[in-house]
Amino acid sequence: MLRRTTMKKATDIAQRILATFLTSALGIIGGASLLGDISMVKAAALAGFAAVAQVVERLARASLDGKLTSAEINEAFLGKAKPEE
């Protein structure tokens, strides 16, 4: 059961990271086409990687205690910072 739960969390995180990358990348394509100095592909990749890096950092911080709960995963993707205790 634990293994199934872990795989479900890993699949959920992977799908959400892909969605984060795509939404950030697609959002920048229009702006990149206006600038002209940077290719749309480079601008989209940069935006996508930056967004994914933020999420991965929040996931890493949340898992410092060795556990990563569903609530912590949701907080990482929603961009909510965990209150300091």
N, CA, C and O atoms as CSV, one atom per row, in Angstrom:
chain,resi,resn,atom,element,x,y,z
A,1,MET,N,N,0.826,-1.197,0.000
A,1,MET,CA,C,0.000,0.000,0.000
A,1,MET,C,C,0.871,1.262,0.000
A,1,MET,O,O,0.569,2.236,-0.690
A,2,LEU,N,N,1.961,1.229,0.788
A,2,LEU,CA,C,2.851,2.382,0.861
A,2,LEU,C,C,3.484,2.661,-0.494
A,2,LEU,O,O,3.617,3.815,-0.902
A,3,ARG,N,N,3.874,1.595,-1.187
A,3,ARG,CA,C,4.493,1.753,-2.500
A,3,ARG,C,C,3.509,2.364,-3.496
A,3,ARG,O,O,3.891,3.213,-4.301
A,4,ARG,N,N,2.251,1.938,-3.447
A,4,ARG,CA,C,1.229,2.485,-4.345
A,4,ARG,C,C,0.999,3.966,-4.060
A,4,ARG,O,O,0.843,4.766,-4.983
A,5,THR,N,N,0.977,4.321,-2.795
A,5,THR,CA,C,0.802,5.721,-2.414
A,5,THR,C,C,1.974,6.562,-2.895
A,5,THR,O,O,1.786,7.673,-3.390
A,6,THR,N,N,3.178,6.033,-2.750
A,6,THR,CA,C,4.377,6.743,-3.193
A,6,THR,C,C,4.367,6.935,-4.706
A,6,THR,O,O,4.688,8.015,-5.201
A,7,MET,N,N,3.997,5.887,-5.436
A,7,MET,CA,C,3.918,5.993,-6.901
A,7,MET,C,C,2.848,6.984,-7.328
A,7,MET,O,O,3.033,7.729,-8.290
A,8,LYS,N,N,1.724,6.994,-6.611
A,8,LYS,CA,C,0.650,7.937,-6.935
A,8,LYS,C,C,1.129,9.373,-6.729
A,8,LYS,O,O,0.854,10.247,-7.551
A,9,LYS,N,N,1.843,9.613,-5.632
A,9,LYS,CA,C,2.374,10.952,-5.374
A,9,LYS,C,C,3.392,11.344,-6.439
A,9,LYS,O,O,3.383,12.476,-6.924
A,10,ALA,N,N,4.273,10.409,-6.802
A,10,ALA,CA,C,5.295,10.696,-7.810
A,10,ALA,C,C,4.659,11.007,-9.161
A,10,ALA,O,O,5.092,11.926,-9.856
A,11,THR,N,N,3.641,10.251,-9.531
A,11,THR,CA,C,2.939,10.492,-10.796
A,11,THR,C,C,2.235,11.843,-10.763
A,11,THR,O,O,2.279,12.597,-11.735
A,12,ASP,N,N,1.589,12.144,-9.647
A,12,ASP,CA,C,0.899,13.422,-9.494
A,12,ASP,C,C,1.885,14.578,-9.613
A,12,ASP,O,O,1.611,15.556,-10.310
A,13,ILE,N,N,3.024,14.477,-8.943
A,13,ILE,CA,C,4.035,15.537,-8.989
A,13,ILE,C,C,4.573,15.700,-10.406
A,13,ILE,O,O,4.706,16.824,-10.890
A,14,ALA,N,N,4.884,14.590,-11.077
A,14,ALA,CA,C,5.421,14.663,-12.443
A,14,ALA,C,C,4.431,15.318,-13.404
A,14,ALA,O,O,4.817,16.156,-14.219
A,15,GLN,N,N,3.171,14.944,-13.311
A,15,GLN,CA,C,2.160,15.544,-14.182
A,15,GLN,C,C,1.998,17.030,-13.898
A,15,GLN,O,O,1.855,17.831,-14.822
A,16,ARG,N,N,2.021,17.392,-12.642
A,16,ARG,CA,C,1.843,18.794,-12.285
A,16,ARG,C,C,3.063,19.629,-12.651
A,16,ARG,O,O,2.925,20.799,-13.009
A,17,ILE,N,N,4.263,19.040,-12.566
A,17,ILE,CA,C,5.467,19.762,-12.991
A,17,ILE,C,C,5.414,20.020,-14.490
A,17,ILE,O,O,5.753,21.114,-14.942
A,18,LEU,N,N,4.991,19.024,-15.265
A,18,LEU,CA,C,4.843,19.206,-16.708
A,18,LEU,C,C,3.829,20.309,-17.002
A,18,LEU,O,O,4.064,21.160,-17.860
A,19,ALA,N,N,2.718,20.294,-16.301
A,19,ALA,CA,C,1.696,21.332,-16.504
A,19,ALA,C,C,2.231,22.709,-16.127
A,19,ALA,O,O,1.936,23.693,-16.805
A,20,THR,N,N,3.012,22.789,-15.054
A,20,THR,CA,C,3.620,24.058,-14.639
A,20,THR,C,C,4.549,24.573,-15.722
A,20,THR,O,O,4.521,25.755,-16.066
A,21,PHE,N,N,5.379,23.675,-16.263
A,21,PHE,CA,C,6.296,24.058,-17.334
A,21,PHE,C,C,5.520,24.588,-18.534
A,21,PHE,O,O,5.837,25.654,-19.062
A,22,LEU,N,N,4.516,23.851,-18.958
A,22,LEU,CA,C,3.764,24.244,-20.154
A,22,LEU,C,C,3.014,25.558,-19.967
A,22,LEU,O,O,3.026,26.406,-20.859
A,23,THR,N,N,2.369,25.735,-18.833
A,23,THR,CA,C,1.621,26.982,-18.639
A,23,THR,C,C,2.545,28.183,-18.573
A,23,THR,O,O,2.211,29.251,-19.085
A,24,SER,N,N,3.697,28.022,-17.954
A,24,SER,CA,C,4.650,29.134,-17.894
A,24,SER,C,C,5.273,29.402,-19.258
A,24,SER,O,O,5.451,30.555,-19.651
A,25,ALA,N,N,5.598,28.347,-19.968
A,25,ALA,CA,C,6.219,28.504,-21.289
A,25,ALA,C,C,5.244,29.128,-22.278
A,25,ALA,O,O,5.610,30.036,-23.024
A,26,LEU,N,N,4.022,28.653,-22.289
A,26,LEU,CA,C,3.044,29.184,-23.235
A,26,LEU,C,C,2.702,30.640,-22.940
A,26,LEU,O,O,2.413,31.421,-23.847
A,27,GLY,N,N,2.740,30.987,-21.669
A,27,GLY,CA,C,2.428,32.360,-21.294
A,27,GLY,C,C,3.461,33.370,-21.765
A,27,GLY,O,O,3.142,34.551,-21.902
A,28,ILE,N,N,4.671,32.944,-22.011
A,28,ILE,CA,C,5.752,33.867,-22.396
A,28,ILE,C,C,5.919,33.967,-23.908
A,28,ILE,O,O,6.556,34.903,-24.390
A,29,ILE,N,N,5.373,33.043,-24.652
A,29,ILE,CA,C,5.597,33.010,-26.104
A,29,ILE,C,C,5.157,34.315,-26.775
A,29,ILE,O,O,5.867,34.832,-27.637
A,30,GLY,N,N,4.030,34.834,-26.403
A,30,GLY,CA,C,3.561,36.092,-26.999
A,30,GLY,C,C,4.502,37.243,-26.734
A,30,GLY,O,O,4.774,38.039,-27.632
A,31,GLY,N,N,5.001,37.347,-25.521
A,31,GLY,CA,C,5.929,38.415,-25.181
A,31,GLY,C,C,7.249,38.282,-25.901
A,31,GLY,O,O,7.841,39.280,-26.311
A,32,ALA,N,N,7.711,37.069,-26.057
A,32,ALA,CA,C,8.985,36.842,-26.743
A,32,ALA,C,C,8.891,37.228,-28.210
A,32,ALA,O,O,9.862,37.708,-28.794
A,33,SER,N,N,7.731,37.020,-28.799
A,33,SER,CA,C,7.589,37.372,-30.207
A,33,SER,C,C,7.620,38.891,-30.403
A,33,SER,O,O,7.981,39.368,-31.478
A,34,LEU,N,N,7.251,39.636,-29.392
A,34,LEU,CA,C,7.288,41.095,-29.482
A,34,LEU,C,C,8.706,41.642,-29.330
A,34,LEU,O,O,9.050,42.653,-29.942
A,35,LEU,N,N,9.519,40.987,-28.526
A,35,LEU,CA,C,10.873,41.476,-28.280
A,35,LEU,C,C,11.783,41.284,-29.479
A,35,LEU,O,O,12.499,42.204,-29.877
A,36,GLY,N,N,11.757,40.107,-30.046
A,36,GLY,CA,C,12.563,39.854,-31.224
A,36,GLY,C,C,14.013,39.529,-30.957
A,36,GLY,O,O,14.657,38.915,-31.808
A,37,ASP,N,N,14.567,39.916,-29.799
A,37,ASP,CA,C,15.972,39.662,-29.497
A,37,ASP,C,C,16.235,38.213,-29.094
A,37,ASP,O,O,17.349,37.714,-29.250
A,38,ILE,N,N,15.238,37.559,-28.589
A,38,ILE,CA,C,15.397,36.189,-28.104
A,38,ILE,C,C,14.376,35.308,-28.812
A,38,ILE,O,O,13.241,35.725,-29.042
A,39,SER,N,N,14.777,34.101,-29.153
A,39,SER,CA,C,13.851,33.222,-29.862
A,39,SER,C,C,12.719,32.796,-28.927
A,39,SER,O,O,12.883,32.737,-27.708
A,40,MET,N,N,11.581,32.504,-29.527
A,40,MET,CA,C,10.431,32.089,-28.724
A,40,MET,C,C,10.732,30.795,-27.982
A,40,MET,O,O,10.305,30.621,-26.840
A,41,VAL,N,N,11.454,29.898,-28.610
A,41,VAL,CA,C,11.767,28.621,-27.975
A,41,VAL,C,C,12.627,28.842,-26.728
A,41,VAL,O,O,12.368,28.246,-25.682
A,42,LYS,N,N,13.643,29.692,-26.836
A,42,LYS,CA,C,14.502,29.969,-25.683
A,42,LYS,C,C,13.729,30.660,-24.568
A,42,LYS,O,O,13.893,30.325,-23.395
A,43,ALA,N,N,12.898,31.611,-24.926
A,43,ALA,CA,C,12.122,32.336,-23.919
A,43,ALA,C,C,11.137,31.403,-23.219
A,43,ALA,O,O,10.977,31.460,-21.999
A,44,ALA,N,N,10.481,30.547,-23.992
A,44,ALA,CA,C,9.528,29.608,-23.407
A,44,ALA,C,C,10.239,28.615,-22.504
A,44,ALA,O,O,9.755,28.315,-21.413
A,45,ALA,N,N,11.386,28.100,-22.944
A,45,ALA,CA,C,12.146,27.155,-22.129
A,45,ALA,C,C,12.613,27.804,-20.834
A,45,ALA,O,O,12.533,27.191,-19.769
A,46,LEU,N,N,13.095,29.026,-20.915
A,46,LEU,CA,C,13.559,29.737,-19.726
A,46,LEU,C,C,12.419,29.940,-18.729
A,46,LEU,O,O,12.589,29.707,-17.532
A,47,ALA,N,N,11.270,30.371,-19.218
A,47,ALA,CA,C,10.122,30.581,-18.339
A,47,ALA,C,C,9.669,29.276,-17.706
A,47,ALA,O,O,9.369,29.227,-16.513
A,48,GLY,N,N,9.619,28.221,-18.507
A,48,GLY,CA,C,9.202,26.920,-17.990
A,48,GLY,C,C,10.152,26.387,-16.942
A,48,GLY,O,O,9.718,25.918,-15.890
A,49,PHE,N,N,11.456,26.452,-17.218
A,49,PHE,CA,C,12.439,25.959,-16.261
A,49,PHE,C,C,12.430,26.781,-14.975
A,49,PHE,O,O,12.602,26.226,-13.889
A,50,ALA,N,N,12.234,28.076,-15.079
A,50,ALA,CA,C,12.197,28.920,-13.884
A,50,ALA,C,C,11.001,28.558,-13.001
A,50,ALA,O,O,11.131,28.482,-11.779
A,51,ALA,N,N,9.856,28.340,-13.608
A,51,ALA,CA,C,8.662,27.976,-12.844
A,51,ALA,C,C,8.827,26.613,-12.185
A,51,ALA,O,O,8.462,26.432,-11.024
A,52,VAL,N,N,9.375,25.659,-12.924
A,52,VAL,CA,C,9.594,24.321,-12.377
A,52,VAL,C,C,10.608,24.375,-11.240
A,52,VAL,O,O,10.440,23.683,-10.236
A,53,ALA,N,N,11.645,25.175,-11.376
A,53,ALA,CA,C,12.659,25.290,-10.324
A,53,ALA,C,C,12.044,25.803,-9.022
A,53,ALA,O,O,12.406,25.338,-7.942
A,54,GLN,N,N,11.130,26.744,-9.117
A,54,GLN,CA,C,10.470,27.260,-7.917
A,54,GLN,C,C,9.664,26.165,-7.229
A,54,GLN,O,O,9.705,26.034,-6.006
A,55,VAL,N,N,8.932,25.379,-8.012
A,55,VAL,CA,C,8.124,24.307,-7.439
A,55,VAL,C,C,9.015,23.235,-6.821
A,55,VAL,O,O,8.741,22.766,-5.716
A,56,VAL,N,N,10.068,22.849,-7.515
A,56,VAL,CA,C,10.971,21.824,-7.001
A,56,VAL,C,C,11.635,22.300,-5.711
A,56,VAL,O,O,11.823,21.509,-4.786
A,57,GLU,N,N,11.988,23.564,-5.641
A,57,GLU,CA,C,12.571,24.097,-4.402
A,57,GLU,C,C,11.584,23.997,-3.251
A,57,GLU,O,O,11.955,23.592,-2.149
A,58,ARG,N,N,10.322,24.366,-3.498
A,58,ARG,CA,C,9.316,24.281,-2.429
A,58,ARG,C,C,9.075,22.832,-2.013
A,58,ARG,O,O,8.881,22.553,-0.829
A,59,LEU,N,N,9.085,21.908,-2.974
A,59,LEU,CA,C,8.925,20.490,-2.648
A,59,LEU,C,C,10.104,19.998,-1.813
A,59,LEU,O,O,9.926,19.239,-0.861
A,60,ALA,N,N,11.297,20.433,-2.174
A,60,ALA,CA,C,12.486,20.022,-1.422
A,60,ALA,C,C,12.439,20.549,0.005
A,60,ALA,O,O,12.762,19.823,0.945
A,61,ARG,N,N,12.047,21.786,0.172
A,61,ARG,CA,C,11.945,22.358,1.521
A,61,ARG,C,C,10.907,21.605,2.351
A,61,ARG,O,O,11.116,21.342,3.535
A,62,ALA,N,N,9.790,21.263,1.716
A,62,ALA,CA,C,8.723,20.568,2.437
A,62,ALA,C,C,9.129,19.151,2.827
A,62,ALA,O,O,8.618,18.606,3.806
A,63,SER,N,N,10.040,18.554,2.074
A,63,SER,CA,C,10.413,17.164,2.362
A,63,SER,C,C,11.651,17.042,3.239
A,63,SER,O,O,12.178,15.941,3.398
A,64,LEU,N,N,12.121,18.127,3.804
A,64,LEU,CA,C,13.308,18.075,4.668
A,64,LEU,C,C,13.101,17.179,5.886
A,64,LEU,O,O,14.065,16.630,6.419
A,65,ASP,N,N,11.863,17.029,6.328
A,65,ASP,CA,C,11.583,16.175,7.479
A,65,ASP,C,C,11.453,14.699,7.094
A,65,ASP,O,O,11.188,13.855,7.950
A,66,GLY,N,N,11.637,14.391,5.818
A,66,GLY,CA,C,11.569,13.010,5.361
A,66,GLY,C,C,10.195,12.571,4.917
A,66,GLY,O,O,10.021,11.447,4.446
A,67,LYS,N,N,9.222,13.438,5.058
A,67,LYS,CA,C,7.849,13.124,4.658
A,67,LYS,C,C,7.338,14.233,3.762
A,67,LYS,O,O,7.646,15.409,3.959
A,68,LEU,N,N,6.554,13.839,2.777
A,68,LEU,CA,C,5.950,14.813,1.871
A,68,LEU,C,C,4.465,14.492,1.790
A,68,LEU,O,O,4.062,13.523,1.146
A,69,THR,N,N,3.664,15.308,2.443
A,69,THR,CA,C,2.232,15.052,2.488
A,69,THR,C,C,1.542,15.645,1.265
A,69,THR,O,O,2.114,16.466,0.547
A,70,SER,N,N,0.320,15.218,1.044
A,70,SER,CA,C,-0.468,15.757,-0.067
A,70,SER,C,C,-0.690,17.256,0.106
A,70,SER,O,O,-0.691,18.007,-0.869
A,71,ALA,N,N,-0.875,17.678,1.333
A,71,ALA,CA,C,-1.072,19.109,1.602
A,71,ALA,C,C,0.182,19.898,1.239
A,71,ALA,O,O,0.085,20.986,0.672
A,72,GLU,N,N,1.358,19.360,1.561
A,72,GLU,CA,C,2.610,20.038,1.221
A,72,GLU,C,C,2.820,20.085,-0.287
A,72,GLU,O,O,3.332,21.074,-0.813
A,73,ILE,N,N,2.431,19.034,-0.978
A,73,ILE,CA,C,2.531,19.022,-2.442
A,73,ILE,C,C,1.632,20.097,-3.032
A,73,ILE,O,O,2.046,20.842,-3.920
A,74,ASN,N,N,0.400,20.176,-2.539
A,74,ASN,CA,C,-0.530,21.201,-3.031
A,74,ASN,C,C,-0.009,22.601,-2.753
A,74,ASN,O,O,-0.114,23.481,-3.609
A,75,GLU,N,N,0.547,22.818,-1.574
A,75,GLU,CA,C,1.099,24.129,-1.223
A,75,GLU,C,C,2.251,24.504,-2.149
A,75,GLU,O,O,2.386,25.662,-2.547
A,76,ALA,N,N,3.077,23.524,-2.487
A,76,ALA,CA,C,4.220,23.793,-3.364
A,76,ALA,C,C,3.758,24.239,-4.745
A,76,ALA,O,O,4.341,25.152,-5.330
A,77,PHE,N,N,2.728,23.611,-5.263
A,77,PHE,CA,C,2.251,23.970,-6.600
A,77,PHE,C,C,1.410,25.241,-6.605
A,77,PHE,O,O,1.334,25.936,-7.618
A,78,LEU,N,N,0.781,25.542,-5.478
A,78,LEU,CA,C,-0.018,26.767,-5.412
A,78,LEU,C,C,0.822,27.984,-5.067
A,78,LEU,O,O,0.354,29.118,-5.166
A,79,GLY,N,N,2.078,27.745,-4.657
A,79,GLY,CA,C,2.977,28.844,-4.353
A,79,GLY,C,C,2.820,29.398,-2.969
A,79,GLY,O,O,3.345,30.470,-2.669
A,80,LYS,N,N,2.106,28.692,-2.112
A,80,LYS,CA,C,1.944,29.156,-0.749
A,80,LYS,C,C,3.153,28.755,0.064
A,80,LYS,O,O,3.594,27.607,0.025
A,81,ALA,N,N,3.674,29.697,0.787
A,81,ALA,CA,C,4.808,29.413,1.673
A,81,ALA,C,C,4.287,28.852,2.984
A,81,ALA,O,O,3.276,29.316,3.513
A,82,LYS,N,N,4.976,27.864,3.497
A,82,LYS,CA,C,4.621,27.285,4.780
A,82,LYS,C,C,5.009,28.282,5.867
A,82,LYS,O,O,6.139,28.770,5.871
A,83,PRO,N,N,4.098,28.597,6.790
A,83,PRO,CA,C,4.439,29.564,7.829
A,83,PRO,C,C,5.570,29.052,8.712
A,83,PRO,O,O,5.613,27.876,9.074
A,84,GLU,N,N,6.483,29.957,9.051
A,84,GLU,CA,C,7.595,29.610,9.924
A,84,GLU,C,C,7.081,29.397,11.329
A,84,GLU,O,O,6.227,30.138,11.816
A,85,GLU,N,N,7.612,28.377,11.972
A,85,GLU,CA,C,7.168,28.072,13.342
A,85,GLU,C,C,8.164,28.543,14.348
A,85,GLU,O,O,7.957,28.371,15.549
